[in-house]
Amino acid sequence: MNLYERINLICKEKGITGKELGEKLGLKKSPLTDWKNQKSKPTVDQIIMMCEIFATSADYLLLEKNTSDLTKEDEKEIIAAYKNAVPAIQEAVRKLLDVPEKNEKSSDLKIG
């Protein structure tokens, strides 16, 4: 899949027309036709703006690489950092990731 095809696909997934994308990029018309016909390509600034508009990474937009694919080592490091964080940071991470707080298990409760 080339860059134009990825941009076009994301537009469809997000319900954004080519004209709307052009407007968001500060253009008077849809850039998709020129990109499709290889008359032009998006500028670096437009790529950055599209990443914000589409809430995606430049890696995905440009290279179709999904940066959310973590290695097991990455996952272990993230979990360890979370476990070592102070409770306020853990709470902020849960809120950011929209993960509900689990109720304490009876075995975790301190008695006495």
C-alpha positions in Angstrom: 0.0 0.0 0.0 1.5 3.4 -0.9 1.2 6.6 1.0 -1.8 7.9 -1.0 -3.7 4.6 -0.4 -3.0 4.7 3.3 -4.1 8.4 3.6 -7.2 7.6 1.6 -8.0 4.6 3.7 -7.6 6.4 6.9 -9.8 9.2 5.6 -12.5 6.7 4.9 -12.1 5.0 8.3 -12.4 8.4 10.1 -15.2 9.7 7.9 -13.1 12.6 6.5 -13.6 13.6 2.9 -10.7 14.8 0.7 -12.1 18.3 0.8 -12.3 18.3 4.6 -8.7 17.0 4.8 -7.6 19.8 2.5 -9.3 22.3 4.7 -7.7 20.9 7.8 -4.4 21.1 6.1 -5.0 24.7 5.1 -5.5 23.9 1.4 -8.3 25.3 -0.9 -9.1 21.9 -2.4 -8.6 18.2 -1.8 -5.0 17.2 -2.1 -5.9 13.5 -2.6 -6.4 13.8 -6.4 -2.9 15.2 -6.9 -1.4 12.7 -4.5 -3.2 9.9 -6.3 -2.0 11.0 -9.7 1.5 11.6 -8.3 1.4 15.3 -9.3 2.6 16.1 -5.8 3.3 14.6 -2.4 2.4 15.8 1.1 5.0 18.0 2.7 6.6 17.2 6.1 4.4 19.7 7.8 1.3 18.1 6.2 2.4 14.7 7.3 2.8 16.0 10.9 -0.7 17.6 10.7 -2.2 14.4 9.3 -0.7 12.4 12.1 -2.5 14.7 14.6 -5.7 14.7 12.6 -5.8 10.9 12.2 -4.3 10.3 15.7 -1.7 8.0 14.2 2.1 7.8 14.0 4.3 8.9 11.1 5.7 5.4 11.0 2.3 4.0 10.2 1.4 6.8 7.8 4.7 6.7 5.9 5.8 3.1 6.2 2.7 1.2 7.3 4.5 0.1 10.5 2.4 -0.2 13.6 4.4 1.1 16.5 2.0 -0.4 19.0 3.5 -3.8 18.4 5.7 -4.2 21.4 8.3 -6.9 22.0 8.1 -9.0 25.2 11.1 -7.1 26.5 9.3 -3.8 25.9 6.2 -5.1 27.7 8.3 -6.3 30.7 10.0 -2.9 31.0 6.7 -1.0 30.9 5.1 -3.3 33.5 8.1 -3.0 35.8 8.1 0.8 35.5 4.3 0.8 36.3 4.8 -1.4 39.3 7.7 0.8 40.6 5.8 4.0 40.1 4.1 5.8 43.0 0.4 5.3 43.3 -0.5 8.7 41.8 1.4 7.9 38.7 -0.2 4.5 38.5 -3.6 6.1 38.8 -2.8 8.6 36.1 -1.6 5.8 33.7 -4.8 3.9 34.4 -6.9 7.0 33.6 -4.9 7.7 30.5 -5.3 4.2 29.2 -8.9 4.0 30.4 -8.2 0.9 32.5 -10.5 0.6 35.5 -9.0 0.3 38.9 -9.4 -3.2 40.3 -10.9 -3.8 43.7 -8.4 -5.1 46.2 -8.5 -8.8 46.7 -9.2 -10.1 50.1 -5.7 -11.6 50.3 -4.3 -8.1 49.5 -6.1 -6.4 52.4 -4.0 -5.8 55.5 -5.7 -7.0 58.7 -5.1 -5.4 62.1 
